[in-house]
């Protein structure tokens, strides 16, 4: 029996940011679409969620012949919509795993998705980081050594909840990929989640914070739930420079208080139900 996984892709291209981000979408979305043809040994459902992008982006989403489901929002509900839509889609398709990605991440190793799911089937990992990383060259990805301005996939190498330094324990090789368990905290970057565990972690959220606010509540919730994190060595996707991020683009963050802004869970669920579009054979 094939492993069931929903792959979810978030897009956000507006009139304000299209001069930079429309090109990003055009580069990254095709690498997401190719996951379907490169992972025929999986029961893979392809899902797009869009935060009220410009018409050219919406048309590309509608014209895609690999998508099984799309959520075309009429307003920006931030990154939180990605995770809620991922859970909604996984419930609908009865997927055991969810891959989360964004429109500024370029997938360079689509075959690693199958390896990652094989690893998760054989381990107790609940969430596997799949962004570019090299366990043997940690300094390149440690933001205290290599700033994000140099390597946008650089990240803090300490657990924000426990204060512990990050360590990696080798687990094994699956296909062409090697995997490590780690004591890292949660972060809203591309990863593969075990659907049931993510649902458990988010089950008590009545108010859904966004961006760094969401990361903050998820870090603590994951720690409380005993989430087991892991890392795909060498990764399968990389991000574009931080100056192209929707968060850092021209005044975006100034208009949103990331610590206090939130969306009611009920509002999110109503919105997703209203805008969910399935392929005809899935209706």
C-alpha positions as CSV (number, residue, x, y, z in Angstrom):
1,X,0.0,0.0,0.0
2,X,1.3,3.4,-0.9
3,X,2.1,6.0,1.8
4,X,-0.5,8.8,1.7
5,X,0.8,12.3,1.8
6,X,-0.7,15.8,1.0
7,X,1.8,18.3,-0.4
8,X,0.7,21.9,0.3
9,X,2.1,25.1,-1.3
10,X,1.4,28.6,-0.1
11,X,1.4,31.6,-2.5
12,X,1.2,35.3,-1.8
13,X,1.8,37.7,-4.7
14,X,0.1,41.1,-4.5
15,X,0.1,44.3,-6.6
16,X,2.5,45.8,-4.1
17,X,5.1,43.0,-4.2
18,X,4.7,41.5,-7.7
19,X,7.8,43.3,-9.1
20,X,9.8,40.7,-7.1
21,X,7.6,37.9,-6.0
22,X,5.7,37.1,-9.2
23,X,9.0,35.9,-10.7
24,X,9.7,33.9,-7.5
25,X,6.3,32.2,-7.8
26,X,7.0,31.4,-11.5
27,X,10.3,29.7,-10.5
28,X,9.1,27.8,-7.5
29,X,5.6,26.6,-8.4
30,X,6.8,24.4,-11.3
31,X,9.3,22.7,-8.9
32,X,6.4,22.0,-6.6
33,X,4.3,20.6,-9.5
34,X,7.1,18.2,-10.5
35,X,6.7,16.4,-7.1
36,X,3.7,14.6,-8.6
37,X,5.6,12.9,-11.5
38,X,8.7,12.2,-9.5
39,X,6.8,10.4,-6.6
40,X,4.5,8.0,-8.4
41,X,5.3,5.4,-5.7
42,X,3.4,7.6,-3.2
43,X,-0.3,8.3,-2.9
44,X,0.4,12.0,-3.2
45,X,-2.2,14.7,-3.2
46,X,-1.2,18.1,-4.5
47,X,-2.7,21.1,-2.8
48,X,-2.4,24.9,-3.4
49,X,-3.5,27.6,-1.0
50,X,-3.3,31.2,-2.1
51,X,-3.6,34.4,0.0
52,X,-5.5,36.6,-2.5
53,X,-2.8,36.9,-5.1
54,X,-3.0,38.8,-8.4
55,X,-4.9,37.3,-11.3
56,X,-1.9,36.0,-13.2
57,X,-0.9,33.8,-10.2
58,X,-4.5,32.6,-9.7
59,X,-4.7,31.6,-13.4
60,X,-1.5,29.5,-13.2
61,X,-3.0,27.7,-10.1
62,X,-6.3,27.1,-11.9
63,X,-4.5,25.9,-15.0
64,X,-2.3,23.4,-13.2
65,X,-3.2,19.8,-14.2
66,X,-1.5,18.3,-11.1
67,X,-3.4,19.9,-8.3
68,X,-6.0,17.8,-6.5
69,X,-7.3,20.6,-4.4
70,X,-6.9,24.4,-4.1
71,X,-7.9,27.0,-1.5
72,X,-8.2,30.4,-3.2
73,X,-8.6,32.9,-0.3
74,X,-10.2,36.3,-0.9
75,X,-7.9,37.9,1.7
76,X,-4.5,37.4,3.3
77,X,-4.7,34.9,6.2
78,X,-0.9,34.6,6.4
79,X,1.2,31.5,6.9
80,X,-1.3,30.1,9.4
81,X,-3.6,29.4,6.5
82,X,-1.1,27.0,5.1
83,X,-1.1,24.8,8.2
84,X,-4.8,24.8,8.6
85,X,-5.4,24.1,5.0
86,X,-2.9,21.3,5.1
87,X,-4.7,19.7,8.0
88,X,-8.1,20.2,6.2
89,X,-6.8,18.6,3.0
90,X,-5.1,15.7,4.9
91,X,-8.4,15.0,6.6
92,X,-10.3,15.0,3.3
93,X,-7.7,12.8,1.6
94,X,-7.0,10.7,4.7
95,X,-3.3,11.5,4.3
96,X,-0.8,10.2,7.0
97,X,1.7,13.0,6.2
98,X,1.8,16.6,5.1
99,X,4.6,18.4,3.2
100,X,4.5,22.2,3.7
101,X,6.2,24.6,1.2
102,X,6.0,28.2,0.1
103,X,6.3,30.2,-3.1
104,X,9.8,31.4,-2.3
105,X,11.3,27.9,-1.8
106,X,12.9,26.1,-4.8
107,X,12.7,22.3,-4.7
108,X,15.9,20.9,-6.1
109,X,15.6,17.3,-4.9
110,X,12.0,16.1,-5.4
111,X,12.9,12.5,-5.1
112,X,13.8,13.0,-1.4
113,X,10.2,13.2,-0.5
114,X,9.8,9.5,-0.9
115,X,12.9,8.9,1.2
116,X,11.6,11.2,3.9
117,X,8.3,9.3,4.2
118,X,10.1,6.0,4.3
119,X,12.2,7.4,7.1
120,X,9.2,8.6,9.0
121,X,7.4,5.3,8.6
122,X,10.5,3.6,10.2
123,X,11.0,6.1,13.1
124,X,9.1,8.0,15.7
125,X,9.8,11.4,14.0
126,X,6.8,13.6,14.0
127,X,8.2,16.5,12.0
128,X,11.2,16.4,9.6
129,X,12.9,19.6,8.3
130,X,13.5,19.4,4.6
131,X,15.2,22.8,3.9
132,X,18.8,22.8,2.7
133,X,21.1,21.7,5.5
134,X,24.4,20.0,5.9
135,X,25.1,18.2,9.2
136,X,28.8,18.1,8.4
137,X,28.9,21.9,7.7
138,X,26.8,23.2,10.5
139,X,28.5,26.6,10.5
140,X,27.2,27.4,7.1
141,X,23.6,27.1,8.5
142,X,24.1,28.6,11.9
143,X,22.8,32.2,11.9
144,X,25.3,33.2,14.7
145,X,28.1,32.3,12.3
146,X,26.6,32.8,8.9
147,X,23.9,35.5,8.8
148,X,20.7,35.1,6.7
149,X,21.9,37.9,4.4
150,X,24.7,35.4,3.3
151,X,22.7,32.2,3.6
152,X,18.9,32.6,3.8
153,X,18.6,29.0,5.1
154,X,20.7,29.9,8.1
155,X,18.9,29.4,11.5
156,X,19.5,29.7,15.2
157,X,21.2,26.6,16.6
158,X,19.7,26.5,20.1
159,X,16.4,25.3,21.3
160,X,14.3,28.4,22.1
161,X,12.3,26.6,24.7
162,X,14.9,24.5,26.5
163,X,17.9,26.7,25.9
164,X,19.9,23.6,24.8
165,X,22.4,23.6,22.0
166,X,21.2,21.7,18.9
167,X,22.6,18.3,18.3
168,X,22.0,15.7,15.7
169,X,21.9,11.9,16.1
170,X,22.3,9.8,13.0
171,X,19.3,7.5,12.4
172,X,20.0,6.0,9.0
173,X,19.9,6.1,5.2
174,X,16.7,5.7,3.2
175,X,17.1,5.6,-0.6
176,X,19.8,8.2,-1.3
177,X,19.0,10.3,1.7
178,X,20.4,10.3,5.3
179,X,18.4,11.4,8.3
180,X,19.1,12.6,11.8
181,X,16.9,13.1,14.9
182,X,17.4,16.4,16.6
183,X,16.4,18.4,19.7
184,X,15.5,21.5,17.6
185,X,12.4,23.6,18.3
186,X,9.5,24.2,15.9
187,X,10.0,26.6,13.0
188,X,7.6,27.5,10.2
189,X,9.9,26.4,7.4
190,X,9.3,23.6,4.9
191,X,8.9,20.3,6.6
192,X,7.0,17.0,6.6
193,X,4.6,16.5,9.5
194,X,2.9,13.4,10.7
195,X,-0.7,14.5,10.2
196,X,-2.1,13.0,13.4
197,X,0.6,14.7,15.6
198,X,0.2,18.1,14.0
199,X,-3.6,17.8,14.5
200,X,-2.9,17.0,18.2
201,X,-0.5,20.0,18.6
202,X,-3.0,22.5,17.1
203,X,-6.2,21.0,18.6
204,X,-6.3,23.5,21.5
205,X,-5.7,26.7,19.4
206,X,-8.8,28.8,19.4
207,X,-6.9,31.9,18.3
208,X,-4.4,31.4,15.5
209,X,-1.4,33.8,15.6
210,X,0.5,34.5,12.5
211,X,4.1,34.6,11.3
212,X,6.5,34.8,14.3
213,X,3.6,34.9,16.7
214,X,2.5,31.5,15.3
215,X,6.0,30.1,15.6
216,X,6.1,31.2,19.3
217,X,2.9,29.4,20.3
218,X,3.9,26.4,18.2
219,X,7.3,26.1,19.8
220,X,5.8,25.7,23.3
221,X,2.9,23.5,22.1
222,X,5.4,21.2,20.4
223,X,7.5,21.0,23.5
224,X,4.4,20.2,25.6
225,X,3.3,17.5,23.2
226,X,6.7,15.9,23.0
227,X,7.1,16.3,19.3
228,X,10.1,14.5,17.9
229,X,12.0,16.5,15.3
230,X,14.4,15.3,12.6
231,X,16.5,16.6,9.7
232,X,16.9,15.5,6.1
233,X,20.6,15.9,5.6
234,X,21.3,18.0,2.4
235,X,17.6,18.8,2.3
236,X,15.3,19.0,-0.7
237,X,14.6,22.7,-1.1
238,X,16.2,26.1,-0.6
239,X,14.8,29.6,0.0
240,X,15.5,32.8,-1.9
241,X,17.3,35.8,-0.3
242,X,15.5,37.3,2.7
243,X,15.0,40.6,1.0
244,X,12.5,38.9,-1.4
245,X,10.4,37.5,1.5
246,X,6.8,38.6,1.8
247,X,7.6,39.4,5.5
248,X,10.5,41.7,4.8
249,X,9.2,43.3,1.6
250,X,8.4,47.1,1.7
251,X,6.5,47.9,4.8
252,X,4.7,44.5,5.2
253,X,5.9,43.8,8.7
254,X,5.2,47.4,9.8
255,X,1.5,46.9,9.1
256,X,1.3,43.7,11.0
257,X,2.0,43.2,14.7
258,X,3.3,39.6,14.5
259,X,3.1,39.1,18.3
260,X,-0.5,40.1,18.7
261,X,-2.2,39.7,15.4
262,X,-4.4,36.6,15.3
263,X,-7.2,34.9,13.3
264,X,-10.1,33.1,15.1
265,X,-10.0,29.4,14.4
266,X,-13.7,29.4,13.6
267,X,-13.1,32.1,11.0
268,X,-10.3,30.1,9.4
269,X,-12.3,27.0,9.2
270,X,-15.3,28.8,7.6
271,X,-13.0,30.4,5.1
272,X,-11.3,27.2,4.1
273,X,-14.6,25.4,3.7
274,X,-16.0,28.2,1.6
275,X,-13.1,28.4,-0.8
276,X,-12.0,24.7,-1.1
277,X,-12.0,23.6,-4.7
278,X,-11.6,19.9,-5.5
279,X,-11.0,18.3,-8.9
280,X,-14.3,16.9,-10.3
281,X,-13.5,13.3,-9.6
282,X,-12.9,14.2,-5.9
283,X,-16.3,15.9,-5.5
